[in-house]
Amino acid sequence: MVAAAGPGLAHAYEERDRVVACHPGARPVAARRDAVLAALATCDVVHLAAHGVFHARSPLLSSITLEDGPLMAYDLLGSSRTARLVVLSACDSGMARTPTDGAPLGLAGAFLAQGTACVVAGMVPVCDEDALAVMSRFHELLAAGHTPASALAYASARTGITAFTCFGAGDQPLVPREPDAGCPVDIGRAPLPVHGEEDREGDRRPVVPTG
């Protein structure tokens, strides 16, 4: 399991480190295209905390922002293997456009098309601290034996943050479930503060210059 933190976010590195701490043998990797693509080809679980961009007119240009530029949905099409579970802790990373004669197009759809069994991704803008809170809880539950779908549901309920959705086969656990893993209240730290819509400094969309 590997995790990477993209640039320009106050809490992305803390999120990466918390995620890694949840899983024995996990490690951080640089948020660079070659390193991330290599991790996707060799690891079962990849977590990316970064800015996200959805292009409605050209969904294969949808991307997450890494240190050396965007990793686009288009870049995944030549992959011979990809991770079993991909977590995109980024704004709008689960958005897609569905043509009348084909599968949904976008980042999550590109991962699923290349063989990823399950993708957890953001459906709306989410502020940085909220992503840190829900993803910390999600990975604690995942490491305790919950399936991705149930871990996300419990983490969302516990933190009140419903910005993320589980796509694909989210009903298979990554590790054997611990006997006491049924109650999310008993796992991990107390939830971090959840900020309202008025605090958007950590929004995981890239800043677009105006004027």
C-alpha positions as a Markdown table, in Angstrom:
| # | Residue | x | y | z |
|---|---|---|---|---|
| 1 | Met | 0.0 | 0.0 | 0.0 |
| 2 | Val | 1.3 | 3.5 | -0.9 |
| 3 | Ala | 0.1 | 7.0 | -0.4 |
| 4 | Ala | 1.1 | 10.3 | -2.1 |
| 5 | Ala | 0.4 | 14.0 | -1.3 |
| 6 | Gly | 0.1 | 16.5 | -4.0 |
| 7 | Pro | 1.2 | 20.1 | -3.8 |
| 8 | Gly | -0.6 | 23.2 | -2.6 |
| 9 | Leu | -2.6 | 21.6 | 0.3 |
| 10 | Ala | -2.0 | 22.4 | 3.9 |
| 11 | His | -3.0 | 18.9 | 5.2 |
| 12 | Ala | -2.2 | 16.6 | 2.4 |
| 13 | Tyr | 1.1 | 15.4 | 3.9 |
| 14 | Glu | -0.5 | 14.8 | 7.2 |
| 15 | Glu | -3.2 | 12.8 | 5.5 |
| 16 | Arg | -0.6 | 10.8 | 3.6 |
| 17 | Asp | 1.3 | 10.0 | 6.9 |
| 18 | Arg | -1.9 | 9.1 | 8.8 |
| 19 | Val | -3.0 | 6.8 | 5.9 |
| 20 | Val | 0.4 | 5.1 | 5.8 |
| 21 | Ala | 0.4 | 4.7 | 9.6 |
| 22 | Cys | -2.9 | 2.7 | 9.4 |
| 23 | His | -1.5 | -0.1 | 7.2 |
| 24 | Pro | 1.5 | -2.4 | 8.2 |
| 25 | Gly | 4.1 | -2.2 | 5.5 |
| 26 | Ala | 2.6 | 0.8 | 3.8 |
| 27 | Arg | 4.9 | 3.6 | 2.6 |
| 28 | Pro | 4.8 | 7.1 | 1.1 |
| 29 | Val | 5.8 | 7.8 | -2.5 |
| 30 | Ala | 6.6 | 11.1 | -4.2 |
| 31 | Ala | 3.7 | 12.7 | -5.9 |
| 32 | Arg | 5.3 | 12.5 | -9.3 |
| 33 | Arg | 3.8 | 11.0 | -12.4 |
| 34 | Asp | 6.4 | 8.2 | -12.8 |
| 35 | Ala | 6.3 | 7.3 | -9.1 |
| 36 | Val | 2.5 | 7.2 | -9.0 |
| 37 | Leu | 2.2 | 5.2 | -12.2 |
| 38 | Ala | 4.8 | 2.7 | -10.9 |
| 39 | Ala | 2.9 | 2.4 | -7.7 |
| 40 | Leu | -0.4 | 1.8 | -9.5 |
| 41 | Ala | 1.3 | -1.0 | -11.5 |
| 42 | Thr | 2.8 | -2.8 | -8.5 |
| 43 | Cys | 0.7 | -2.1 | -5.4 |
| 44 | Asp | -2.8 | -3.3 | -4.3 |
| 45 | Val | -3.8 | 0.0 | -2.7 |
| 46 | Val | -2.9 | 3.5 | -3.7 |
| 47 | His | -4.1 | 6.7 | -1.9 |
| 48 | Leu | -3.7 | 10.1 | -3.6 |
| 49 | Ala | -4.4 | 13.3 | -1.7 |
| 50 | Ala | -4.3 | 16.1 | -4.2 |
| 51 | His | -6.2 | 18.8 | -6.1 |
| 52 | Gly | -8.7 | 17.3 | -8.6 |
| 53 | Val | -10.0 | 18.7 | -11.9 |
| 54 | Phe | -13.0 | 17.4 | -13.9 |
| 55 | His | -13.3 | 18.3 | -17.6 |
| 56 | Ala | -16.9 | 17.8 | -18.6 |
| 57 | Arg | -16.3 | 18.4 | -22.3 |
| 58 | Ser | -13.2 | 16.2 | -22.4 |
| 59 | Pro | -13.5 | 13.7 | -19.5 |
| 60 | Leu | -10.3 | 11.9 | -20.3 |
| 61 | Leu | -8.4 | 15.2 | -19.5 |
| 62 | Ser | -9.8 | 15.0 | -16.0 |
| 63 | Ser | -6.8 | 14.9 | -13.6 |
| 64 | Ile | -5.3 | 15.1 | -10.2 |
| 65 | Thr | -2.4 | 17.5 | -9.7 |
| 66 | Leu | 1.0 | 16.1 | -8.9 |
| 67 | Glu | 4.3 | 17.8 | -8.3 |
| 68 | Asp | 5.4 | 17.6 | -11.9 |
| 69 | Gly | 2.0 | 18.2 | -13.5 |
| 70 | Pro | -1.4 | 16.6 | -13.9 |
| 71 | Leu | -2.0 | 12.9 | -14.0 |
| 72 | Met | -4.9 | 12.6 | -16.4 |
| 73 | Ala | -7.5 | 9.9 | -17.0 |
| 74 | Tyr | -6.0 | 9.5 | -20.5 |
| 75 | Asp | -2.6 | 8.6 | -18.9 |
| 76 | Leu | -4.1 | 5.4 | -17.4 |
| 77 | Leu | -5.3 | 3.9 | -20.7 |
| 78 | Gly | -2.0 | 2.2 | -21.5 |
| 79 | Ser | -1.6 | 0.6 | -18.1 |
| 80 | Ser | -1.3 | -3.2 | -18.1 |
| 81 | Arg | -2.1 | -3.4 | -14.4 |
| 82 | Thr | -3.5 | -1.0 | -11.8 |
| 83 | Ala | -4.1 | -1.2 | -8.1 |
| 84 | Arg | -7.0 | -3.2 | -6.7 |
| 85 | Leu | -8.2 | -0.2 | -4.6 |
| 86 | Val | -7.6 | 3.5 | -5.6 |
| 87 | Val | -8.5 | 6.3 | -3.2 |
| 88 | Leu | -8.7 | 9.7 | -4.9 |
| 89 | Ser | -8.9 | 12.2 | -2.0 |
| 90 | Ala | -9.5 | 15.1 | -4.4 |
| 91 | Cys | -12.4 | 17.4 | -5.4 |
| 92 | Asp | -14.6 | 16.2 | -8.3 |
| 93 | Ser | -12.4 | 13.1 | -8.9 |
| 94 | Gly | -15.4 | 10.8 | -9.1 |
| 95 | Met | -17.3 | 13.0 | -11.6 |
| 96 | Ala | -18.0 | 11.5 | -15.0 |
| 97 | Arg | -19.8 | 12.1 | -18.3 |
| 98 | Thr | -21.7 | 9.2 | -19.8 |
| 99 | Pro | -22.0 | 9.1 | -23.5 |
| 100 | Thr | -25.2 | 7.5 | -25.0 |
| 101 | Asp | -23.3 | 4.5 | -26.3 |
| 102 | Gly | -20.5 | 3.9 | -23.8 |
| 103 | Ala | -19.2 | 3.7 | -20.2 |
| 104 | Pro | -18.9 | 6.7 | -17.9 |
| 105 | Leu | -15.8 | 8.8 | -18.7 |
| 106 | Gly | -13.6 | 10.4 | -16.0 |
| 107 | Leu | -10.9 | 9.5 | -13.6 |
| 108 | Ala | -12.8 | 6.9 | -11.6 |
| 109 | Gly | -14.2 | 5.3 | -14.8 |
| 110 | Ala | -10.7 | 5.2 | -16.3 |
| 111 | Phe | -9.4 | 3.3 | -13.3 |
| 112 | Leu | -12.3 | 0.8 | -13.3 |
| 113 | Ala | -11.8 | 0.3 | -17.1 |
| 114 | Gln | -8.2 | -0.6 | -16.5 |
| 115 | Gly | -9.0 | -3.2 | -13.9 |
| 116 | Thr | -9.2 | -1.5 | -10.6 |
| 117 | Ala | -11.8 | -3.3 | -8.5 |
| 118 | Cys | -12.9 | -0.3 | -6.4 |
| 119 | Val | -12.4 | 3.5 | -6.5 |
| 120 | Val | -13.2 | 5.9 | -3.7 |
| 121 | Ala | -13.4 | 9.4 | -5.0 |
| 122 | Gly | -14.7 | 12.9 | -4.3 |
| 123 | Met | -17.9 | 13.9 | -6.0 |
| 124 | Val | -18.0 | 17.6 | -4.9 |
| 125 | Pro | -15.5 | 20.2 | -3.7 |
| 126 | Val | -14.2 | 19.3 | -0.3 |
| 127 | Cys | -12.0 | 21.4 | 2.0 |
| 128 | Asp | -8.6 | 20.1 | 3.0 |
| 129 | Glu | -9.4 | 19.5 | 6.7 |
| 130 | Asp | -12.6 | 17.6 | 5.9 |
| 131 | Ala | -10.7 | 15.3 | 3.6 |
| 132 | Leu | -8.1 | 14.7 | 6.3 |
| 133 | Ala | -10.8 | 13.8 | 8.8 |
| 134 | Val | -12.9 | 11.4 | 6.7 |
| 135 | Met | -9.9 | 9.7 | 5.1 |
| 136 | Ser | -8.1 | 9.1 | 8.4 |
| 137 | Arg | -11.3 | 7.4 | 9.7 |
| 138 | Phe | -11.8 | 5.5 | 6.5 |
| 139 | His | -8.3 | 4.0 | 6.5 |
| 140 | Glu | -8.6 | 3.1 | 10.2 |
| 141 | Leu | -11.7 | 1.1 | 9.5 |
| 142 | Leu | -10.3 | -0.4 | 6.3 |
| 143 | Ala | -7.2 | -1.6 | 8.2 |
| 144 | Ala | -9.6 | -3.1 | 10.8 |
| 145 | Gly | -11.2 | -5.3 | 8.2 |
| 146 | His | -14.1 | -3.3 | 6.9 |
| 147 | Thr | -14.9 | -3.4 | 3.2 |
| 148 | Pro | -14.2 | -0.1 | 1.3 |
| 149 | Ala | -17.9 | 0.5 | 1.0 |
| 150 | Ser | -18.7 | 0.0 | 4.7 |
| 151 | Ala | -15.6 | 1.8 | 5.8 |
| 152 | Leu | -16.6 | 4.9 | 3.8 |
| 153 | Ala | -20.2 | 4.7 | 5.0 |
| 154 | Tyr | -19.1 | 4.6 | 8.7 |
| 155 | Ala | -16.4 | 7.2 | 8.2 |
| 156 | Ser | -18.9 | 9.6 | 6.5 |
| 157 | Ala | -21.4 | 9.1 | 9.2 |
| 158 | Arg | -18.9 | 9.6 | 12.0 |
| 159 | Thr | -17.4 | 12.8 | 10.6 |
| 160 | Gly | -20.5 | 14.2 | 8.8 |
| 161 | Ile | -18.6 | 14.5 | 5.6 |
| 162 | Thr | -20.4 | 13.0 | 2.6 |
| 163 | Ala | -18.3 | 14.3 | -0.3 |
| 164 | Phe | -16.9 | 10.8 | -1.3 |
| 165 | Thr | -18.4 | 7.9 | -3.1 |
| 166 | Cys | -17.4 | 4.3 | -3.5 |
| 167 | Phe | -17.4 | 2.9 | -7.1 |
| 168 | Gly | -17.0 | -0.7 | -8.3 |
| 169 | Ala | -16.7 | -3.8 | -6.1 |
| 170 | Gly | -16.5 | -2.1 | -2.7 |
| 171 | Asp | -17.8 | -5.2 | -0.8 |
| 172 | Gln | -14.5 | -7.1 | -0.4 |
| 173 | Pro | -12.3 | -6.4 | 2.7 |
| 174 | Leu | -8.5 | -5.9 | 2.2 |
| 175 | Val | -7.7 | -7.7 | 5.4 |
| 176 | Pro | -9.5 | -10.2 | 7.7 |
| 177 | Arg | -11.9 | -8.3 | 9.9 |
| 178 | Glu | -11.1 | -7.8 | 13.6 |
| 179 | Pro | -13.6 | -9.1 | 16.1 |
| 180 | Asp | -14.5 | -5.6 | 17.4 |
| 181 | Ala | -14.5 | -3.8 | 14.0 |
| 182 | Gly | -18.2 | -3.4 | 13.8 |
| 183 | Cys | -18.6 | -0.1 | 15.6 |
| 184 | Pro | -16.9 | 3.0 | 14.1 |
| 185 | Val | -17.2 | 4.9 | 17.3 |
| 186 | Asp | -14.7 | 2.7 | 19.0 |
| 187 | Ile | -11.9 | 3.0 | 16.4 |
| 188 | Gly | -9.2 | 5.6 | 16.3 |
| 189 | Arg | -9.1 | 9.2 | 17.5 |
| 190 | Ala | -12.0 | 11.6 | 18.1 |
| 191 | Pro | -13.1 | 13.2 | 14.8 |
| 192 | Leu | -11.4 | 16.3 | 13.7 |
| 193 | Pro | -13.4 | 19.5 | 13.5 |
| 194 | Val | -15.6 | 19.7 | 10.4 |
| 195 | His | -15.5 | 23.1 | 8.7 |
| 196 | Gly | -18.5 | 24.6 | 7.0 |
| 197 | Glu | -18.9 | 26.1 | 3.5 |
| 198 | Glu | -17.5 | 29.4 | 4.7 |
| 199 | Asp | -14.0 | 28.0 | 5.1 |
| 200 | Arg | -12.7 | 27.1 | 1.6 |
| 201 | Glu | -9.0 | 27.9 | 1.9 |
| 202 | Gly | -8.1 | 24.2 | 1.7 |
| 203 | Asp | -10.5 | 23.4 | -1.2 |
| 204 | Arg | -9.0 | 20.5 | -3.2 |
| 205 | Arg | -9.7 | 22.2 | -6.5 |
| 206 | Pro | -6.7 | 24.0 | -8.1 |
| 207 | Val | -6.8 | 27.8 | -7.9 |
| 208 | Val | -7.7 | 29.3 | -11.2 |
| 209 | Pro | -6.4 | 32.9 | -11.8 |
| 210 | Thr | -9.0 | 35.4 | -12.7 |
| 211 | Gly | -8.8 | 38.8 | -14.5 |
